[in-house]
Amino acid sequence: MDVLTEAFEREGWDVDHLNFPRAFYTPKIPPPPGIKVSCLRPSFTWLPYVDRFMWWIPRCLFEIIRLINIRSLGNVVNLSSYSFVVLESGKPLLLLPEIPETAKVVYRQSDSVNLALGRGRWYCELENQVFRISSLIILKKSIYKNYVPKNCWNRTTIIENGMALPDEISAKNPFREGSLNAIYVGLHPLDMKTLFLLLRRLRDVDFHIIGPCLNAFQRQILIFFPNFFYAKFLSKEVYMPMLKYSDVAIFPFIRTKKMKWFGLTSKFLHFMYFKLPIVSYYTGLPGEFGELPVKFAEDRIDFVDKVAKSIMKKPIKYAVDFDYYSPRMRMNEYRQVVRDLLKSDNKTAAC
């Protein structure tokens, strides 16, 4: 459940959380307990828009695919009944043309479509359109403001991403006794040759990869290594104890267009919170790390060497204000944003 959705609820709004129609191969993520927000779940889409394969399609075909993606939404939501509609970046933008003029739009850009997520002309144009019509644009870093039209700057605000720690973290070690454990949690595609080298050279280390970052073919190759463990999706209540008891964190990602805009994210913050040594390839925004002792590798061999040297270095102290990135502080900022929105007689929002 998005923190902004919860912020609306805490400020007394009637809020519905709309899950965008997902493909059959994407995991179903349950809402967290204790949240009163109504979750609207449309049926699957049989032809999801996948930008890396469909970027070239003409506008008429893009519009057909867009309509296929949103066709089941009419069965679960009536957008004309809301005073505000909050859109996340990415696939939710396909809903933009369906939002009536009577509803104000809030755009929360978790990742830029133009800079990172999209290649298709008409997909990117949806983000340009939402910039023009939004009452409020929420960005996660100030650098992204430079890529928003200047005449929209007065409608932008910056709220950095934070950490999503559960209220309680299990004290039980989830790993086998006496084992050494390296962990990756994330969405970014990983470099197969680096993983192969890690698994082959560091056979006494168990490597835990969590997230949809490897395709089925890659997993079938790596599964032959007895020290390879994979989960496509785990709740934070399950993987946080794994972070707590791991020995080193790894980021062996492929350097894609999206990684150019990758810096000090919540995933790095989680690893730092648990005082893990971190080995990563260089991100596109390395300056965000300042003097933090993250080990950046030049190539695959250097990556393996740095992991081998880091495996026994825990705990590592990081000069980070974790309270600033805490769920409580992030929630305070979002609640202030909700308070600052134009007052409406009908305080209803769809997120």
N, C-alpha and C positions, 0 to 999 in steps of 0.2 A: 504494500500500500504506500503510495507516494506521500511524502511528508507534507506537501502542500495540501493534499486532500484532507489529511488529518488536521491541518491548521484551520481550514474552513470549518470543519466540524467543531473544533474547540471554540471557535468564535461565534458559534450559534447558528451557522448556516445549515440549510438542508442540502446535503451533498450526496450525489451519486457518483460512484467510481465506475467508469465504463472501460472494460477490457476490450481492446481492439481485437477484431476477429483474428485468431491465430491459425497457423497452418497445423496440419496433423502431427508434424514432427517437432513442434516446439513444446516445451514442458508447460504444464498447467501449474501456476504459482498460486497457492492458497493465500487468502488475506490473513494478516496477523490476528491473533485473538484479542478480544477486548475493544474492537473498533465497531462503532455503530453505523458506519457508512454503508449504504446499500451498494453491493457490487453487481453490476449488470454484465452478464456474460452472453454474448451472441454466439451463434454456431460457428463451426469452422469455415474458413474460406478455402475453396478447392483450387483457386489459382492465385496464390499470394504474389504481391509485387516484390520481386527480388532485383534490386537495382543493378547488381554486378552482371546479371544476365539480360536485363531488360532496358538498360540505359539508352539503347539506340532506337527504341520504338517511336513511331510518329505519334503526334498528339491524339489522333483519333483512337489509336489502339491503346494508348496510355489511359484515356478516359474510360474505355470499355473495361480494362483491368481494374481501374479505380472503383468503378461501380460494382464489379464483381466482389471486390474486397469488402465493400461496405453494405452489400445488399441485405445482410441479416440484421443490421443495426436497427432498422425500422421496426422490428418485432420486439425490441427491448427498450428503446429510448425514443422520446419525442423531444427533439432539441428546442422546439419553440416554447417549451414549458420552463426554460431556464433563463435567468437573467445574465449569467456568466457561463461561458464554456472555456475550460482550461485545456489547452492542447500541449502535449509533449512533442518534442522534435522527433523526426522519424516517421514511421507509418501513420501515426494519428493525424498527420497533415493531410492524408487522403480524405479525411472527413471535412476539411475546411469549406469546400463549396456547398456543403449541406447545411451549414450554420446560418440560421435566419438573421436578418439585419436587426431584429429586436434583441438579440443576445450580444453582449460584449464579449470580446475574445481576450484571453490572457495566454500568452505564449511562453512556455518554459523551455528554454533551449538547453537540454542536457548535453547534446552533441549537435554541432552545426551540420545541417544537411549539405549546404554549399561547400563547406570546407572539408568535411570528413565522411559523412554518410552517403552522399549522393553523387552520381555522375550524370544521371539522366537529366536532360534539359527541363522536362516538364515536372519532374519530382522537385528539382531545385527551385523552379518557379513558384511552387506552393509555399516555400519558405519566404521568398521575396514578397509574396502576396500577404502572408501573415504578418510580416513586419509592417506593411502599410496599414493594415486594418486593426491591429491589436491595440487595446486600451493600455496594456502593460506587457513589457517584454522582460523576462527574467533570465539573466545570463549567469553562468557559473564562474566566469573569470573576466576581469576587466579587459583583457586583450581582445575578447570577442566583440567588444563595443566598436572597435575599429572596422569591423566587417558588417555593421548594421548601418543603413542609410543615416546620414547626419540629421536629417529632418525627423528621425525617430528617436534620437538620443534622449529627448526629454521624457520619453515613455519607457526608458530602460532602468533597471535596477540590477545590482550585482549581489548574488547570494552564493557563496562558495559551497561546494559539496562538503559533506561531513562524514562522520563515521556512523555506521548502523549497528551499534553494539546491542546485543540482547540484554534484558534486565539482569539475567543471571547466566553465568557461564559454568558449565559442568566442571567439577573438580576432577573428574575421572579422565585419565589418560586414554584416548581412543586408539593409540598405537600399541603394537606388541612390545612387551617389556625388553628394554635394552636396545631397541632399534634406533637408527638415525633416520631422520625424516626431512625431506625437502618438499615444499608445497608451492603450487601456483593456483590462484583463484582469479578468474576473469573471463572475458568474452573474446579477447583478441586472438586471432589465429597464431599458433606457435610454430616456430621453426623446427621442422622434423629432424634435420641433420643435427641440430644442437641437442634435441632430446635424445636422439639415438646415441650420440657421443656421451652424454651424461649417463645414460642407462648402462652403456657398455663399459665405461671406464670407472664409474663409481658404483660397483655392484653391491657394496655394503650399505648403500643409502637407498631408502625407499622413496620414490618420487610420486607424489600425489597431485594429480591434475584435476581441477574442478572447474567445470564450465563447458559450454559448447564451442570449444576452441580447436577441436580436432574432428575431422570427418571420419566416417565409418572405415574407410580404407586405411587411414593412418592409424586408427585404433587397433585394427586387425594386425598391423605390423608390430606395433609396440607391445601388444599383449603377450608376445612371446618372451618378453623380459619379465622374470619373476619379481623384479623390484619396481614394476610399473603398476600404478593404481589409478583408476579413472572413474569419475562420476560426472555425468552431464549436468546435473543440478542437485544441490543440497541446500536446505534452509540454513539460515545463519545460526540457528540454534544447534545445528549439527556440525557445521564447518568451523565455527569459532573455537570450540575446544581443540580442533585440529591445528588451528593457528597457534593457540596457546602452547601446545606441546611440540610443535615443530622445531627443527634446529636451524633451518635456513629457508628464506623465501626466494623464489626465482621468477624472473620475467624474461623468458627466452622467446620474445615475440617476433613475428615477421614485420619488417619495417614497411608498412603500408602507408597509403595516403593519410589514413586516419591517425596513424602514430605520430605524424608531424605535429599534431595538436594535443599530444598526450604529455602530461606533466605529473605533478604531485597530486595523485588521485586518492580516492577513499581506500583503494586497495593497498597502496603504499602506506597510508596512514594506519590501517589495521595492522599491517606487519610491524610498523614502528611501535605501535601501542604495546604489542606483545614482545618488543625488544629483540626481534629477529634480525640476524644479518640479512642483507638484501643484495642479491646479484641480479643485474639487469643489463639489457642492451640500452644504448643511449636513446632517450626519448627526444621528441621534437622540441620540448621546452625544458631543457636540463637546468636552466637558470633558476627554476622554481625550487630546486633542491638546495641551493646555496652551499653551506658547509656541512650539510647532513652527510654522515658516513655511508652513503649508498655506493656500492662497488659497481661501476659501469664497465662492461667488457667490450673489447675492440672486435673480437671475432669468436668463433666457436671454441677454439682451443683455449683462448683466454677466459671464456665463460666457464668452462669446465674447471680450469685451474683455480679460478676465484671461488667457485662453489666448494671445491675440495679444501681450500684454505679457510673457508668461513664456517664450515660445518660444526666446529667446536668453539666458536667465538661468542655464542649467546651467553649472557645478555649484552645487547648493544644499546647504549643510551642515545636518544635522539632529542635534540633541543627543539621540541615541538610543543606548542600550547594545545594539548589535547582537549582541554575544556572548551576552547574556541570552536573546535570541530565536533564537539559532543552533540548528541541528538537534542539535548535540552537547548543549547545555544542556537542550533539550526532552526529548531521549532520556534524559538522566540523571534527570530528574524522573519520567518514566514508568517507568523501570526501578525507581526507589524505590517507586513505587506497587505494582508487581508483587511486589516483595519483601515489602511490608507486607500483602499479601493473606493470608488464612488459609491456612496450610500444608495441602497436600493430598497424600495418598499417590499419587494419580493426577494428575499435573500436565499436564492437557490443557485446552485452551481453544479455543473457536470465536469468531472476531471478525468 
